[in-house]
Amino acid sequence: MGEAALLGSAALGQAAVAIFAGLSADGDPTNEVKPVYDALSVDGDPTNELSTGSTTVYRYVENGVTRYVGITNDFARRASEHLSARGWSIEALPRLDLLSRCDARAVEQVLIEQYGISNLYNRINSIAQANPWYQEAVLRGSEILSRVGYPR
């Protein structure tokens, strides 16, 4: 994707956040599991949009094995925090760096399930199974991973 397209996608996400901030309980629609800005989409179908925010999905790999999956809106800051607190060097997952927060959480949950929380340093799931949007989020996260070619 070209730089102009990426900037346009990021601008779309920022515009959606600004316009629909009032529709979220806490004023921040980027942390909603079900996006409140679904109506804004280049082609009218929000389910196929990926670059709609500024959240990055990342992982920590130890001895060739993924041991932690996380999300952040400031990768450099979070990488510094992990390095200083735990000695971890984290890596951003390719093509998963301009997601809305809800899409990033959905991807994070799918990866936690894929690797198995008992095999990870993650203490909790990103989205609880009791959450009413859990199934929808897992489907969305799986779709995103498939579209970016993340291995299963």
N, C-alpha and C positions, 0 to 999 in steps of 0.2 A: 504494500500500500504506500502510495507517495506521501511526502510530507504534508502537502496541501490537504489530502484526504484525511490524514491523521488529525491535522489541526481542525478540520471541519467536523470530524467526529467528536473530538474533545469539546469543541465549541457547542455542538448539539447537546452533549451531556451537561455542560455547564449551564446552558440556557434552560434545559429542562429542570435542573436543580433550582435555579433562580425562580422560574415561573411557578413551580409546584411546591416550593418550600412550605407554603401555607397549608398544604393538604396532608402534611405529616404531623403526627402527634407531638414530636419534639422539634419540628421545624427543619429537619434534615432528611429529605426524602432518599438520600443515598444510602441510608442504613436500614431501609425497609426491605424485608424479605420479598414482598411483592411490590414491584416498582409502581409508584404513583404516577410516573410520567410515561406510562406505556403508550399514550396517545401520540407522543412525539417520535416520529420515525421518518427516515428519509423516504422509504417506500410505503409507509402506512402499516407495516408489519413489524412491531417492536420485537417480536420473538427472534428475528434474525440479525438484530443489531448487536455488535460486540463492543466496539470502542465508544462507550457512552459515559465514561467517567475517568477517574484518575487513581483507581485502586489497583494494586499489584498483588498477584498471587506469587508466593515464594516458597522455597523449601530449604531445609538443611539436610545435607547428605553426609553420612558417616560411614566410612569404609565401603563406599559404593552403594549404600542402602539409604533410601529416604527415611529420615527419622523424625522430621517435623514439617508441618505444612502450616503456613500462615498467610495473612493478608495485611496490607498496609497502604496508607495514602502517601507515605513518604519513605520510599525504599532506602535511601541513603541514611536517614535517621534510624530506621529500624535495623539496618545492617550494622550500624555502629553500636546500637543497644545490645544486639545479640552477641557481637564480638566482645564488647567490654564485660557483659554480665556472665556469659557462658563460654566464651572462646569459640563461638560458632561463626563460620563464614557462610552466609546464606546466599542463595542464587535466585534471581527472578526467573520465573518460568516464561519461556518465549511466547510471545503473542498474548500474554495474560497480564498486561500491564496498563491497560486503559479501560478497565472494566468499571461498571457501576459497583458500588459497595455490595448491593444485593446479589449481583451476578458473581462477584468475587467470593462472597460467602457461600453461594451455591456450589461453585467450583471447589472451594476449600472443603466443604462437606463431602462431596463426591470423592475427593482425594483421600480424606480421612478414612472413609469407608473402604476405598480401594486398597490402601496400605494396611488398614486395620488399626484401630485406635490402640489396641494392646501392643502393637509393634512400634508405636510412635511416642515421642515425648509429649505430644499434645495431651492435655488432661481432660478436655471436654470436647464434645462435638461443636461445630460451628452453628449448626441448627439442630435443635432438639427434635426427636421424632414426634413428640407431642405437639409441636408447632403446627397450626392448621395449614401452613404453606410448605411443610416439609416435602411432601411428594412432588409438588410443583417445582420446588427449588432443586431437588435432586435431578429431576428430568431436565431442567434448564442447565444445571451444571454439567450433566453428561453431554448434552447437546453442544455446549461451548467447547468442552474438551475434545469432542469428536471433530468439530469444525476447525479447530486449530491443529489437529493432528497429534494430540497428546496420546502417547501409547497407553494401552490398557493392560 
